[in-house]
Amino acid sequence: MIRWAALALAFCLSGCVRSSFDLATKREGYTLTSTDKEVEMGRKLARQVESELTLVADESVQRRVQAIGERIAAVCDRRELLYHFAAIHDPDVNAFSLPGGYVYVNDGLMEKTVGDDELAAVIAHEVGHIAARHAVKRFEVGVGLQLAQLATLATRRGEIIGGVSIAAQAAQLAYARDDELQADRLGAKYMKAAGFDPKAMLTFLNKLDTITQEKMRYLPRGIVRPQYALTHPFVPERIRAVKEALYGVADYIDYLNSPN
């Protein structure tokens, strides 16, 4: 076990590590995953998604999503990728992205949007995740945390593995929340560059806040999910981040509504 852990750590610290400047985050970073490997990973995941979920049959809907997505992709910080955009038949108000340039939007979410600008806000947010390589970074962080747990096990300090696991989960959630806020800021930037009204991101987030509040009504009285247990920030915090990206500062009420 100790030998295996040492080999795994040596591999991660070998010449496979690459340094590159991230245009989206404006930071120098290190990665184990090349762009080619990321695209390959995304392609495999996309095949799985499309085999398990149902694409919207209406070609006009698919063309609309693709056209809006292409406008966003043309101005984003990662233009070396070949982006794919598609609508999924699912009533849930949701959208998601995969590594390598794949974006999916539920038709349940599309029904909540008004005009192309609000739909562009959702797509730009997902492109922001791809541009900043959030999925890849979280995957690599997860591998690193697993190796840390393995090293702990290998040194027979099993009594603290539970603590490491809890800390790892908290770290992953914190990264996820930060990634969401960064994707919002990037999305607002891409919307403006693509000629969409970036204020539509605020109108859609307000709708999302209403939907979230409706769902909260079904929780037992007095039960509130704490911020550290959320993979997404509270919507008011996202609204504040978008306003800061658009105007340099948010409204006073936005700072009061934000948990931070």
Contacts in CASP RR format, 6 or more apart in sequence:
PFRMAT RR
TARGET T0000
AUTHOR 0000-0000-0000
METHOD contacts of the structure
MODEL  1
MIRWAALALAFCLSGCVRSSFDLATKREGYTLTSTDKEVEMGRKLARQVE
SELTLVADESVQRRVQAIGERIAAVCDRRELLYHFAAIHDPDVNAFSLPG
GYVYVNDGLMEKTVGDDELAAVIAHEVGHIAARHAVKRFEVGVGLQLAQL
ATLATRRGEIIGGVSIAAQAAQLAYARDDELQADRLGAKYMKAAGFDPKA
MLTFLNKLDTITQEKMRYLPRGIVRPQYALTHPFVPERIRAVKEALYGVA
DYIDYLNSPN
1 150 0 8 1.000
1 153 0 8 1.000
1 154 0 8 1.000
2 154 0 8 1.000
2 155 0 8 1.000
4 150 0 8 1.000
4 154 0 8 1.000
5 147 0 8 1.000
5 150 0 8 1.000
5 151 0 8 1.000
5 153 0 8 1.000
5 154 0 8 1.000
8 147 0 8 1.000
8 150 0 8 1.000
9 147 0 8 1.000
9 151 0 8 1.000
12 32 0 8 1.000
12 143 0 8 1.000
12 144 0 8 1.000
12 147 0 8 1.000
16 32 0 8 1.000
17 30 0 8 1.000
17 31 0 8 1.000
17 32 0 8 1.000
18 30 0 8 1.000
18 31 0 8 1.000
18 32 0 8 1.000
18 34 0 8 1.000
19 28 0 8 1.000
19 29 0 8 1.000
19 30 0 8 1.000
20 28 0 8 1.000
20 29 0 8 1.000
20 31 0 8 1.000
21 27 0 8 1.000
21 28 0 8 1.000
21 29 0 8 1.000
22 28 0 8 1.000
22 29 0 8 1.000
22 77 0 8 1.000
22 132 0 8 1.000
22 133 0 8 1.000
23 77 0 8 1.000
23 78 0 8 1.000
23 131 0 8 1.000
24 76 0 8 1.000
24 77 0 8 1.000
24 78 0 8 1.000
24 128 0 8 1.000
24 131 0 8 1.000
24 132 0 8 1.000
24 133 0 8 1.000
24 186 0 8 1.000
25 132 0 8 1.000
25 182 0 8 1.000
31 133 0 8 1.000
31 136 0 8 1.000
31 137 0 8 1.000
31 140 0 8 1.000
32 140 0 8 1.000
32 143 0 8 1.000
33 41 0 8 1.000
33 136 0 8 1.000
33 139 0 8 1.000
33 140 0 8 1.000
35 80 0 8 1.000
35 81 0 8 1.000
35 100 0 8 1.000
38 99 0 8 1.000
38 100 0 8 1.000
38 133 0 8 1.000
38 136 0 8 1.000
39 81 0 8 1.000
39 82 0 8 1.000
39 99 0 8 1.000
39 100 0 8 1.000
39 101 0 8 1.000
41 99 0 8 1.000
41 100 0 8 1.000
41 136 0 8 1.000
42 98 0 8 1.000
42 99 0 8 1.000
42 100 0 8 1.000
42 101 0 8 1.000
42 102 0 8 1.000
43 100 0 8 1.000
43 102 0 8 1.000
45 98 0 8 1.000
45 99 0 8 1.000
45 102 0 8 1.000
46 84 0 8 1.000
46 98 0 8 1.000
46 102 0 8 1.000
49 98 0 8 1.000
49 102 0 8 1.000
49 104 0 8 1.000
50 86 0 8 1.000
53 88 0 8 1.000
53 89 0 8 1.000
53 90 0 8 1.000
53 104 0 8 1.000
54 88 0 8 1.000
54 89 0 8 1.000
54 90 0 8 1.000
55 62 0 8 1.000
55 86 0 8 1.000
55 87 0 8 1.000
55 88 0 8 1.000
55 89 0 8 1.000
56 62 0 8 1.000
56 86 0 8 1.000
56 87 0 8 1.000
56 88 0 8 1.000
56 89 0 8 1.000
56 107 0 8 1.000
57 89 0 8 1.000
61 87 0 8 1.000
61 107 0 8 1.000
61 110 0 8 1.000
62 86 0 8 1.000
62 87 0 8 1.000
64 116 0 8 1.000
64 119 0 8 1.000
65 85 0 8 1.000
65 86 0 8 1.000
65 87 0 8 1.000
65 105 0 8 1.000
65 110 0 8 1.000
65 119 0 8 1.000
65 123 0 8 1.000
66 85 0 8 1.000
66 86 0 8 1.000
68 85 0 8 1.000
68 116 0 8 1.000
68 119 0 8 1.000
68 120 0 8 1.000
68 123 0 8 1.000
69 83 0 8 1.000
69 85 0 8 1.000
69 103 0 8 1.000
69 120 0 8 1.000
69 123 0 8 1.000
69 127 0 8 1.000
70 83 0 8 1.000
70 85 0 8 1.000
71 120 0 8 1.000
71 194 0 8 1.000
71 195 0 8 1.000
71 196 0 8 1.000
72 120 0 8 1.000
72 123 0 8 1.000
72 124 0 8 1.000
72 127 0 8 1.000
72 187 0 8 1.000
72 190 0 8 1.000
72 191 0 8 1.000
72 194 0 8 1.000
72 196 0 8 1.000
73 79 0 8 1.000
73 81 0 8 1.000
73 83 0 8 1.000
73 127 0 8 1.000
74 194 0 8 1.000
75 190 0 8 1.000
75 193 0 8 1.000
75 194 0 8 1.000
76 127 0 8 1.000
76 128 0 8 1.000
76 130 0 8 1.000
76 131 0 8 1.000
76 186 0 8 1.000
76 190 0 8 1.000
77 128 0 8 1.000
77 131 0 8 1.000
77 132 0 8 1.000
77 186 0 8 1.000
78 130 0 8 1.000
78 131 0 8 1.000
78 133 0 8 1.000
81 100 0 8 1.000
81 101 0 8 1.000
81 130 0 8 1.000
82 101 0 8 1.000
83 101 0 8 1.000
83 102 0 8 1.000
83 103 0 8 1.000
83 127 0 8 1.000
83 130 0 8 1.000
84 101 0 8 1.000
84 102 0 8 1.000
84 103 0 8 1.000
85 103 0 8 1.000
85 104 0 8 1.000
85 105 0 8 1.000
85 123 0 8 1.000
86 103 0 8 1.000
86 104 0 8 1.000
86 105 0 8 1.000
87 104 0 8 1.000
87 105 0 8 1.000
87 106 0 8 1.000
87 107 0 8 1.000
87 110 0 8 1.000
88 104 0 8 1.000
88 105 0 8 1.000
88 106 0 8 1.000
88 107 0 8 1.000
89 106 0 8 1.000
89 107 0 8 1.000
90 106 0 8 1.000
90 107 0 8 1.000
90 108 0 8 1.000
91 106 0 8 1.000
91 107 0 8 1.000
91 108 0 8 1.000
92 106 0 8 1.000
92 108 0 8 1.000
92 109 0 8 1.000
93 106 0 8 1.000
93 108 0 8 1.000
93 109 0 8 1.000
93 112 0 8 1.000
93 208 0 8 1.000
93 211 0 8 1.000
94 106 0 8 1.000
94 108 0 8 1.000
94 109 0 8 1.000
95 103 0 8 1.000
95 104 0 8 1.000
95 105 0 8 1.000
95 106 0 8 1.000
95 109 0 8 1.000
95 122 0 8 1.000
95 123 0 8 1.000
95 125 0 8 1.000
95 126 0 8 1.000
96 103 0 8 1.000
96 104 0 8 1.000
96 126 0 8 1.000
97 103 0 8 1.000
97 104 0 8 1.000
97 126 0 8 1.000
97 127 0 8 1.000
97 128 0 8 1.000
97 129 0 8 1.000
97 130 0 8 1.000
97 135 0 8 1.000
98 104 0 8 1.000
98 135 0 8 1.000
99 130 0 8 1.000
99 133 0 8 1.000
99 135 0 8 1.000
99 136 0 8 1.000
99 139 0 8 1.000
100 130 0 8 1.000
101 127 0 8 1.000
101 130 0 8 1.000
103 123 0 8 1.000
103 126 0 8 1.000
103 127 0 8 1.000
103 130 0 8 1.000
105 119 0 8 1.000
105 122 0 8 1.000
105 123 0 8 1.000
105 126 0 8 1.000
109 122 0 8 1.000
110 119 0 8 1.000
112 204 0 8 1.000
112 207 0 8 1.000
112 211 0 8 1.000
113 119 0 8 1.000
113 121 0 8 1.000
113 122 0 8 1.000
113 204 0 8 1.000
114 203 0 8 1.000
116 196 0 8 1.000
117 191 0 8 1.000
117 196 0 8 1.000
117 197 0 8 1.000
117 200 0 8 1.000
118 200 0 8 1.000
118 201 0 8 1.000
118 203 0 8 1.000
118 204 0 8 1.000
120 191 0 8 1.000
120 194 0 8 1.000
120 196 0 8 1.000
120 200 0 8 1.000
121 187 0 8 1.000
121 191 0 8 1.000
121 196 0 8 1.000
121 198 0 8 1.000
121 200 0 8 1.000
121 201 0 8 1.000
121 204 0 8 1.000
122 204 0 8 1.000
124 186 0 8 1.000
124 187 0 8 1.000
124 188 0 8 1.000
124 190 0 8 1.000
124 191 0 8 1.000
124 194 0 8 1.000
124 196 0 8 1.000
124 201 0 8 1.000
125 183 0 8 1.000
125 184 0 8 1.000
125 186 0 8 1.000
125 187 0 8 1.000
125 201 0 8 1.000
126 183 0 8 1.000
127 186 0 8 1.000
127 187 0 8 1.000
127 190 0 8 1.000
128 134 0 8 1.000
128 182 0 8 1.000
128 183 0 8 1.000
128 186 0 8 1.000
128 187 0 8 1.000
128 190 0 8 1.000
129 135 0 8 1.000
129 179 0 8 1.000
129 183 0 8 1.000
131 186 0 8 1.000
131 190 0 8 1.000
132 179 0 8 1.000
132 182 0 8 1.000
132 183 0 8 1.000
132 186 0 8 1.000
134 179 0 8 1.000
134 182 0 8 1.000
134 183 0 8 1.000
137 175 0 8 1.000
137 179 0 8 1.000
138 172 0 8 1.000
138 175 0 8 1.000
138 176 0 8 1.000
138 179 0 8 1.000
141 171 0 8 1.000
141 172 0 8 1.000
141 175 0 8 1.000
142 168 0 8 1.000
142 172 0 8 1.000
145 164 0 8 1.000
145 168 0 8 1.000
145 171 0 8 1.000
145 172 0 8 1.000
148 164 0 8 1.000
148 168 0 8 1.000
149 161 0 8 1.000
149 164 0 8 1.000
149 165 0 8 1.000
149 168 0 8 1.000
152 158 0 8 1.000
152 160 0 8 1.000
152 161 0 8 1.000
152 164 0 8 1.000
153 161 0 8 1.000
170 228 0 8 1.000
173 228 0 8 1.000
173 229 0 8 1.000
173 230 0 8 1.000
173 231 0 8 1.000
174 228 0 8 1.000
176 231 0 8 1.000
176 232 0 8 1.000
177 227 0 8 1.000
177 230 0 8 1.000
177 231 0 8 1.000
177 232 0 8 1.000
177 233 0 8 1.000
180 231 0 8 1.000
180 232 0 8 1.000
180 233 0 8 1.000
180 238 0 8 1.000
181 233 0 8 1.000
181 237 0 8 1.000
181 238 0 8 1.000
181 241 0 8 1.000
184 201 0 8 1.000
184 205 0 8 1.000
184 238 0 8 1.000
184 241 0 8 1.000
184 242 0 8 1.000
184 245 0 8 1.000
185 241 0 8 1.000
185 242 0 8 1.000
185 244 0 8 1.000
185 245 0 8 1.000
187 198 0 8 1.000
187 201 0 8 1.000
188 198 0 8 1.000
188 201 0 8 1.000
188 242 0 8 1.000
188 245 0 8 1.000
188 246 0 8 1.000
189 198 0 8 1.000
189 245 0 8 1.000
191 197 0 8 1.000
191 198 0 8 1.000
191 200 0 8 1.000
191 201 0 8 1.000
192 198 0 8 1.000
192 246 0 8 1.000
198 242 0 8 1.000
198 246 0 8 1.000
199 246 0 8 1.000
201 242 0 8 1.000
202 239 0 8 1.000
202 242 0 8 1.000
202 243 0 8 1.000
202 246 0 8 1.000
205 235 0 8 1.000
205 238 0 8 1.000
205 239 0 8 1.000
205 242 0 8 1.000
206 239 0 8 1.000
208 235 0 8 1.000
209 235 0 8 1.000
209 236 0 8 1.000
209 239 0 8 1.000
212 235 0 8 1.000
216 224 0 8 1.000
219 225 0 8 1.000
227 233 0 8 1.000
227 234 0 8 1.000
227 259 0 8 1.000
232 238 0 8 1.000
233 241 0 8 1.000
234 257 0 8 1.000
234 258 0 8 1.000
234 259 0 8 1.000
236 254 0 8 1.000
236 257 0 8 1.000
236 258 0 8 1.000
237 257 0 8 1.000
237 258 0 8 1.000
237 259 0 8 1.000
237 260 0 8 1.000
239 250 0 8 1.000
239 254 0 8 1.000
239 257 0 8 1.000
240 250 0 8 1.000
240 254 0 8 1.000
240 255 0 8 1.000
240 257 0 8 1.000
240 258 0 8 1.000
243 249 0 8 1.000
243 250 0 8 1.000
243 251 0 8 1.000
243 254 0 8 1.000
244 250 0 8 1.000
END
